Amino acid sequence: MKLHEECAVFGASLTTNEAPGITYNGLLTLQHRGQEGAGIAVVHNGKIHCRKDVGLVSEVFSSGNLEKLPGAEIAVGHTRYSTTGNNTIENVGPFITEYLTGRIATAHNGNITNAQELRDELKKQGLQFNATSDSEVISSLMAYCITRVDDVLFGIIEAADLLQGAFSLVIATSGNRLIAVRDPNGIRPLCIGRNEIGYVIASEDCALQACGFNFERNVLPGEVIVVENGKITHQGIKLGKKEHVCGLCIFEFVYFARPDSVIDGLSVYKARYNMGRVLAEEFPVDADVVCGVPDSGLDAANGYSAKSGIPLVSGFVKNRYIGRSFIYPTQTQRDSAVRLKLNPLSAIISGKRIVLVDDSIVRGTTSEKIVRSLKNAGAKEVHMRISSPPFRYTCHYGTDIDSEENLIANKMNLEEICRSIGADSLGYISIEGLKKACDECVLPLCTACFTGNDATIRDKKNIFEHEK
């Protein structure tokens, strides 16, 4: 089993009508962040049109579905991997919500910890819900607040200040504005790109480059940005008065993000390479070759090889037509995907002592199958090295870490885990070593899934206090 992260968001505000196509290309680039559903909403003549469905971006917009959207200067897009709600079309973003004088389309990456509380309060105000996703709650809350204060921007700000948890938001309004919001803790990434025809906003800057936009800057924690007619009209607006106290999810660098992305000042590739170097310092071993588990273990394996001097080899052939194993909802399906996905290269690994580098061990079932496949292919020894510390705590902010009783690190000690997965030795990077590998990040880093230290803001004002 691998971890997954909730979603990707993309938005465009241009001076041409190319926003739908650019948003589609952006979502294709961000497909790794969510593979259960996809959608694009556009603003055309004061109306919002939306196409969305379950499936990959290319599947949702096959058969001319993209062309069915009108040309537009404003668009928002979303790819989904569910952490709340079932995988149905109703739970796929963007979410379109109507209020008295207009509409908004909301795409959300993260997880709202007070979503049920907000939903209950909104129901008391007469609002109805069609989905079970917390993203629908966000969109409905914003529409409610816009109506209450009679101002789109101030309504969105008021709503965002009521949210707890992780949220990177891209919002299109029927008034031709694109609004971006990042939570005060900065848990999920969000960045801005620019070229001669306008601005785009994306979860990762690899999507900016793929769409022909230059990186402008990151959206700051707690910041609200407004883009109109292809120009930024408002920026530097801060939610509340609190500074971030939690920080960017460190697992963005371990696994979630693409290696060609730079997130809050740190190259994802460089971070993973550094993790491998630290692992070689913390857990050296006599071995013949180093290989990484494709794809997120490859860069750390490169770093381990460079530091240790042990040659780096490609130990597996990967079936590129099988998605990440975590997209399968049942364990049986995940197990089948692991067997189909990676095939050991016996000509390279037979008779060798192997350092096998991977990003994480959650339940241990995937690691056990990979180690067994190497030994079945003739590996003499397999020494497992993991570029994240042991997972011991569930995450509330959009990383789907299993229940704590199912986490192998909470059931076994290091030696027992090593025996369980069939490795000859096992080493996890230390928390200090992981932070060292990521020390160029300009934001604090959240490591709560390793330490249990959940330090996010908790003293928000009571929701709907104006009604009481």
Buried (B, 14 or more C-beta within 10 A) or exposed (E): BBBBBBBBBBBBBBEBBBBBBBBBBBBBBBBBBBBBBBBBBBBBEEEBBBBBBBBBBEBBBEEEBBEEBEBBBBBBBBBBBBBBBEBBEBBBBBBBBEBEEBBBBBBBBBBBBBBEBBBEBBEEEEBEEEBBBBBBBBBBBBBBBBBBBEEBBBBBBBBBBBBBBBBBBBBBBBBBBBBBBBBBBBBBBBBBBBBEBBBBBBBBBBBBBBBEBEBBEBBBBBBBBBBBEBEBEEBEBBBBEBEBBBBBBBBBBBBBBBBBBBBBEBBBBBBBBBBBBBBBBBBBBEBBBBBBBBBBBBBBBBBBBBBBEBEBBBBBEEEEEBBBBBBBEEEEEBBBBBEEBBEBBBEBBEEBBBBBBBBBBBBBBBBBBBBBBBBEBBBBBBBBBBBBBBBBBBBBBBBBBBEBEBBBBEBBEEEEBBEBBBBBBBBBBBBEBBBBBBEEBEBBBBBBBBEEEBBBBEEBEEBBEEEE
